[in-house]
Amino acid sequence: MAKYRFTNQFTALFFGVATFLLPLEGRADQITFLAGADPQYEFYDRDVKNNRTDPTMRAMAKVLEKCTDCTKVMTIAGDLSHDGDGHGQYASSYAAVLSRGVKILDGLGNHDIGMYETGTTSFNSLAALKQVPPMPLNAPDAAVDVIRKGQGWELYDSLVSQVDSGEPAGDSTAEVGSPQWKCPTFADRPDKAAAMYCMVAVARYYTFALKVPGSDRTAAYVVQLHNAMKSKTAVAYLQRVRDKLYQQQKQETPIVIVGHSFEGSMGTQFNTLLRQLNVAAVLYGHYHCNMVDPDRSSEQGHCDYRDLSDELVNSRVSTKNKHNVDIPDINTNAIFHNVFWVVRLDTDRRVVMVKRLNRHHIGDASALKSGTMDSLLGQMASAAFVYPKASAGFVSLPY
């Protein structure tokens, strides 16, 4: 397990690790973005959940719009909707975020059944991946290049592929799409096969370069592995990214992996690739918190503001990266519970700093005064800070 520390103006003990002040502003080697998972429109108690999800996604966009030292990117680690329902609601939120000049780097989860319309996710077409918000799809490159650079991102790689659920039909060596490889069905919903994306090559795995604010220098890469990160197609794509980075002598650039779950049959190969890359963090969703609490049965176990435990950080990955450092992992769900994360990479000191927020207590994000992320956090009520609790500090994780 990676050690982590609480960083604010006080010296204290946090989870048994000494804590102390780390300077968080004014460094050219830092990038900051937002992360979440499981919007899951039309999930259980849909009216309540939908009325949390859309305001949370819009608030994330408003925070990034106001942030002067952020890369204008938010990652979403799958389960955009629920079992074929909620595509339209997600499309509306997606468009609202783009209208703020924020790039969404989203992916599929196990509940993303059926095809999303082109232009309503980032992964359904090359045009969507290249789209520079708030400009429309297929806007001329010359017209949007300055805007894209100002937002601090660039498409580095993508691959049209099936998105495999990670559950082969008995033969993990079978070629994807062969008769021996079958898309799964959900045992409790036999009438619904897994996402169409498992059956036909229509989605894209992708990698984005994140730029240091105010420059064109790549500070890190974000790799989207969709539903099951240890599935055959996800591992094949991660290997493609590894090969490209080594061929271009960029293997020391940190990467952030985004995916829904750690399911799949290719765990050995997945861990081997992690050991060959400078993995700074793995951001995921899917896994539930506090499933045994009877008072929370109506919440269906997803993680909300009450979950403050170690299970949110460093509980799923036991593999070291190429520098022989434990890889940080962060459970970023659930957007439908008003929860999202601030993620900051310091590439000189090789630490990733994270902070978990409750949108409900931020209030109207439009009222925030533009400034650095630290300045924006300083304008929020302490009730908005749920991890570390009631503090504008960050949890720091070496990579």
matplotlib code that plots the C-alpha trace (Angstrom):
import matplotlib.pyplot as plt

x = [0.0, 1.2, 1.7, -0.2, -0.3, -2.7, -1.4, -2.7, -1.4, -1.3, 1.0, -1.1, -1.4, -3.5, -4.1, -0.9, 1.3, 2.9, 1.5, 2.9, 2.7, 3.3, 3.4, 0.6, 0.6, 2.9, 4.7, 4.9, 5.1, 1.6, -1.6, -5.0, -8.3, -11.5, -12.6, -15.8, -17.6, -21.1, -23.4, -25.7, -28.8, -32.1, -30.6, -32.6, -34.8, -34.2, -35.8, -33.5, -30.4, -31.1, -31.6, -28.1, -26.2, -27.0, -26.2, -23.0, -21.7, -22.7, -21.0, -17.8, -17.8, -18.4, -15.5, -13.1, -14.4, -13.5, -10.1, -7.2, -4.5, -6.5, -6.4, -10.0, -10.7, -13.0, -12.7, -15.7, -15.0, -18.0, -21.7, -23.0, -26.5, -28.4, -29.1, -30.1, -32.1, -30.9, -28.9, -30.8, -30.2, -26.5, -26.4, -28.0, -25.4, -22.6, -23.6, -23.9, -20.4, -19.0, -20.8, -18.5, -15.3, -14.6, -13.5, -15.1, -13.0, -15.7, -15.9, -18.2, -19.2, -21.0, -24.4, -23.8, -26.1, -27.1, -25.5, -25.0, -25.7, -22.6, -21.7, -23.2, -20.0, -16.3, -15.6, -18.2, -16.3, -12.9, -14.7, -16.0, -12.6, -11.1, -14.0, -12.9, -15.7, -17.7, -17.1, -19.2, -18.2, -15.9, -15.0, -11.9, -8.6, -7.3, -10.4, -10.1, -6.4, -5.8, -8.8, -7.7, -4.2, -5.7, -7.7, -4.5, -5.2, -4.5, -5.6, -2.5, -3.9, -7.1, -8.2, -11.6, -12.4, -14.9, -15.1, -14.9, -16.6, -13.7, -15.7, -14.6, -16.8, -14.3, -11.4, -9.3, -7.0, -9.8, -9.7, -12.2, -15.2, -14.5, -17.2, -15.3, -15.6, -19.1, -20.4, -21.8, -25.4, -26.3, -27.4, -30.3, -31.3, -31.0, -33.0, -30.3, -27.0, -24.0, -23.3, -23.5, -19.9, -18.8, -20.3, -19.2, -16.1, -17.7, -16.2, -12.7, -10.1, -8.1, -5.2, -5.0, -2.0, -2.5, -0.6, 1.0, -1.2, 0.1, 2.4, 2.4, 4.4, 2.9, 2.9, 0.9, -1.3, -4.8, -5.6, -9.3, -9.7, -13.5, -15.4, -13.1, -9.5, -8.2, -10.2, -8.6, -9.3, -8.4, -5.0, -4.3, -4.9, -2.7, 0.1, -0.4, 0.1, 3.1, 4.7, 4.0, 5.5, 8.6, 9.1, 8.8, 11.0, 8.1, 8.0, 9.0, 5.9, 3.4, 0.1, -3.3, -5.4, -9.2, -11.5, -14.7, -13.6, -10.7, -12.6, -11.3, -9.3, -6.0, -4.9, -1.3, -0.8, -2.4, -0.1, 3.0, 2.1, 1.7, 5.2, 6.5, 4.9, 5.2, 1.6, 0.8, -2.8, -5.7, -9.1, -12.1, -15.8, -18.1, -17.3, -19.8, -19.2, -20.9, -23.0, -23.9, -25.4, -29.2, -29.9, -28.4, -30.2, -32.0, -28.7, -27.8, -24.3, -22.6, -20.2, -21.5, -20.4, -20.5, -17.8, -14.5, -12.6, -9.4, -11.4, -11.6, -7.9, -5.3, -7.5, -7.5, -4.0, -1.1, 1.3, 4.2, 5.0, 8.2, 9.9, 9.1, 6.6, 3.1, 0.5, -2.2, -5.8, -8.8, -12.5, -14.1, -17.8, -20.5, -21.5, -25.1, -24.4, -23.0, -19.4, -16.4, -12.7, -9.9, -6.8, -3.4, -0.2, 3.2, 5.5, 8.7, 8.1, 6.2, 3.1, -0.6, -2.8, -6.5, -9.5, -13.1, -15.9, -19.6, -21.3, -24.4, -22.4, -20.5, -23.6, -23.9, -20.5, -21.3, -20.9, -17.3, -14.7, -12.2, -8.8, -6.5, -7.9, -6.7, -8.4, -11.7, -11.4, -10.9, -14.3, -16.2, -17.8, -15.9, -18.9, -18.0, -14.7, -15.4, -12.0, -9.9, -12.9, -13.6, -10.3, -9.1, -6.0, -5.2, -4.2, -0.8, 0.1, 3.7, 4.0]
y = [0.0, 3.5, 5.8, 9.0, 12.2, 15.0, 18.4, 21.6, 24.4, 22.3, 19.5, 16.5, 12.7, 11.4, 7.6, 7.1, 9.1, 12.4, 15.3, 18.7, 21.7, 21.2, 24.2, 23.7, 26.8, 28.5, 25.4, 25.1, 21.3, 20.8, 20.0, 19.9, 18.4, 16.9, 13.3, 11.3, 8.1, 6.6, 9.3, 6.3, 8.2, 6.3, 4.2, 3.2, 6.1, 7.8, 11.1, 11.7, 10.5, 12.4, 15.5, 15.0, 13.9, 16.8, 19.6, 17.8, 17.5, 21.1, 22.2, 20.4, 22.3, 25.6, 25.0, 24.2, 27.2, 29.4, 27.7, 29.7, 27.0, 23.9, 21.7, 22.0, 18.3, 16.1, 12.3, 9.9, 6.3, 4.6, 3.8, 6.9, 5.5, 2.5, -0.7, 1.2, 4.0, 7.5, 8.1, 11.3, 12.7, 12.0, 13.6, 16.8, 16.9, 16.2, 19.1, 21.4, 20.6, 21.2, 24.5, 25.7, 24.9, 21.8, 18.5, 15.3, 12.1, 9.5, 5.8, 2.8, 0.8, -2.5, -0.7, 1.2, -0.9, 0.1, 2.6, 6.2, 8.7, 10.2, 13.4, 12.5, 10.9, 11.4, 7.9, 7.1, 8.9, 10.4, 13.7, 13.6, 12.9, 15.8, 18.2, 21.3, 22.6, 24.7, 24.4, 22.0, 18.6, 18.7, 22.4, 23.2, 22.5, 26.0, 27.5, 25.6, 25.0, 28.1, 27.2, 23.6, 24.7, 27.1, 24.3, 22.2, 18.9, 17.1, 13.8, 11.5, 8.2, 6.3, 2.9, 1.7, -1.5, -3.7, -3.0, -6.3, -7.0, -9.1, -12.3, -14.8, -17.8, -20.4, -19.6, -16.5, -17.2, -17.0, -14.1, -11.4, -11.8, -15.5, -18.1, -19.0, -15.4, -14.4, -11.2, -11.9, -11.6, -10.3, -13.3, -11.3, -9.8, -12.6, -10.6, -7.9, -8.8, -6.8, -3.5, -3.5, -2.3, -5.8, -7.1, -4.6, -2.4, 1.1, 2.6, 4.0, 3.4, 6.6, 8.6, 12.3, 14.4, 16.9, 20.1, 22.3, 25.4, 28.2, 26.0, 23.3, 20.9, 17.5, 16.8, 13.6, 11.2, 10.0, 6.5, 5.5, 1.7, 1.7, -1.0, -3.9, -2.8, -6.3, -7.4, -8.6, -5.5, -3.1, -4.8, -4.9, -1.1, -0.4, -2.5, -0.3, 2.8, 1.4, 0.6, 4.0, 5.8, 3.7, 4.2, 7.9, 7.9, 9.2, 6.4, 8.6, 10.8, 9.9, 8.3, 8.3, 5.3, 5.7, 2.7, 1.4, -1.7, -4.1, -7.0, -9.2, -12.3, -10.7, -9.6, -10.9, -9.1, -5.9, -5.9, -6.5, -3.4, -1.3, -2.3, -1.1, 2.4, 5.5, 5.1, 8.0, 6.9, 4.6, 6.3, 4.0, 3.6, 0.6, -0.6, 0.1, 1.5, 0.6, -2.2, -3.6, -0.4, -1.1, 2.7, 3.1, 0.3, 2.9, 4.3, 0.9, 1.0, 3.5, 5.9, 9.2, 12.0, 9.7, 7.4, 8.7, 5.5, 4.1, 2.1, 5.1, 5.3, 2.6, -0.4, -2.1, -2.0, -3.8, -3.5, -1.1, 1.1, 1.3, 3.2, 0.5, 2.7, 1.5, 2.8, 5.0, 4.1, 6.3, 5.2, 8.3, 7.3, 8.4, 11.5, 10.7, 11.2, 14.8, 13.5, 14.4, 14.7, 17.3, 15.6, 17.3, 15.9, 17.3, 15.7, 17.0, 15.5, 12.6, 12.9, 12.9, 15.0, 14.3, 15.9, 14.7, 17.2, 17.2, 19.4, 20.0, 22.1, 24.1, 26.0, 27.8, 27.2, 30.1, 32.5, 31.5, 34.1, 33.1, 32.0, 29.1, 25.9, 26.7, 30.0, 28.3, 25.8, 28.7, 30.1, 26.9, 26.0, 23.4, 21.1, 20.6, 18.9, 15.3, 13.7, 15.0, 16.1, 19.8, 20.9, 22.5, 20.4, 17.4, 13.8, 13.3, 10.0, 9.3, 7.6]
z = [0.0, -0.8, 2.1, 2.0, 4.1, 4.9, 3.8, 5.4, 7.6, 10.8, 11.9, 12.9, 12.6, 9.8, 9.5, 11.5, 9.1, 10.1, 8.2, 7.4, 5.1, 1.4, -0.9, -3.3, -5.5, -7.9, -9.4, -13.1, -12.9, -11.4, -13.2, -11.7, -13.0, -11.7, -11.5, -10.8, -11.6, -11.8, -12.9, -13.6, -14.8, -14.2, -11.4, -8.3, -6.9, -10.2, -9.4, -6.4, -8.2, -11.4, -9.4, -7.9, -11.0, -13.4, -10.8, -9.8, -13.4, -14.1, -10.9, -11.9, -15.2, -13.4, -11.0, -13.9, -15.8, -12.8, -12.2, -13.5, -12.9, -14.0, -17.0, -18.3, -18.1, -16.0, -16.1, -15.6, -14.8, -16.3, -15.6, -17.4, -17.3, -16.1, -18.2, -21.3, -19.6, -19.1, -22.3, -23.0, -19.5, -19.7, -23.2, -21.7, -18.9, -21.4, -23.6, -20.6, -19.5, -23.0, -23.2, -20.3, -22.3, -20.4, -22.0, -20.6, -20.7, -20.1, -20.4, -20.3, -17.2, -16.7, -16.7, -20.0, -22.2, -25.7, -28.1, -27.2, -30.0, -31.7, -30.0, -26.6, -25.2, -25.9, -27.1, -29.9, -32.7, -33.5, -34.1, -30.5, -29.1, -31.0, -30.3, -28.6, -26.3, -26.7, -30.5, -32.4, -33.8, -36.9, -36.4, -38.5, -36.6, -37.4, -35.7, -32.4, -31.9, -29.8, -27.7, -27.2, -26.1, -23.6, -22.1, -21.6, -23.4, -26.7, -28.1, -28.1, -29.2, -29.9, -31.1, -32.4, -30.6, -29.0, -25.3, -23.6, -20.3, -19.0, -18.7, -21.4, -22.0, -20.6, -22.8, -22.0, -24.9, -27.5, -29.9, -29.1, -31.5, -32.1, -31.4, -28.2, -26.9, -25.9, -24.4, -21.0, -19.8, -16.3, -14.3, -12.7, -16.1, -18.7, -21.2, -21.4, -22.9, -21.9, -23.7, -27.5, -27.3, -26.5, -29.7, -32.3, -32.7, -32.4, -29.3, -28.8, -26.2, -26.0, -24.4, -23.8, -23.1, -20.2, -20.5, -17.9, -17.7, -19.8, -21.9, -24.5, -22.4, -21.7, -17.9, -17.9, -19.9, -19.1, -20.5, -20.6, -20.3, -20.0, -18.2, -17.1, -16.9, -16.8, -19.9, -23.0, -25.1, -22.3, -21.7, -25.4, -25.6, -22.5, -24.2, -27.3, -25.2, -23.5, -26.9, -28.2, -25.2, -25.3, -29.0, -28.5, -25.4, -23.3, -20.8, -17.9, -18.4, -15.7, -16.7, -15.0, -15.8, -15.8, -15.8, -14.2, -12.4, -12.0, -13.4, -16.2, -16.9, -17.8, -14.4, -14.7, -18.0, -16.6, -13.6, -15.8, -17.8, -14.7, -13.6, -17.0, -16.8, -14.7, -13.4, -11.1, -10.2, -11.2, -11.0, -10.9, -9.8, -9.6, -6.1, -3.4, 0.1, 3.4, 1.9, 5.3, 6.9, 7.0, 7.3, 3.8, 1.9, -0.2, -1.4, -3.0, -1.5, -3.7, -2.0, -0.7, 1.6, 4.7, 3.4, 4.8, 5.3, 3.9, 1.4, -0.9, -1.4, -2.0, -1.5, -4.9, -6.5, -4.9, -7.9, -8.1, -11.0, -13.0, -10.2, -7.7, -5.9, -4.9, -7.4, -5.8, -6.6, -5.9, -5.9, -7.5, -7.2, -7.0, -9.0, -8.3, -4.6, -5.3, -4.9, -7.1, -6.6, -7.2, -8.6, -8.7, -10.0, -9.0, -11.6, -10.0, -6.6, -8.0, -5.8, -6.7, -4.3, -4.1, -2.4, -2.2, -2.4, -1.7, -4.3, -2.2, 0.3, -2.4, -3.2, -6.5, -8.2, -10.6, -7.6, -7.1, -8.0, -10.6, -9.2, -8.6, -7.4, -3.9, -4.1, -5.1, -2.3, 0.1, -0.9, -0.1, 3.2, 5.2, 4.9, 1.2, 2.2, 2.9, 2.5, 4.2, 6.3, 6.9, 5.6, 2.3, 2.4, 0.2, 0.8, -0.9, -2.4, -3.8, -7.1]

ax = plt.figure().add_subplot(projection="3d")
ax.plot(x, y, z, "-o")
ax.set_aspect("equal")
plt.show()
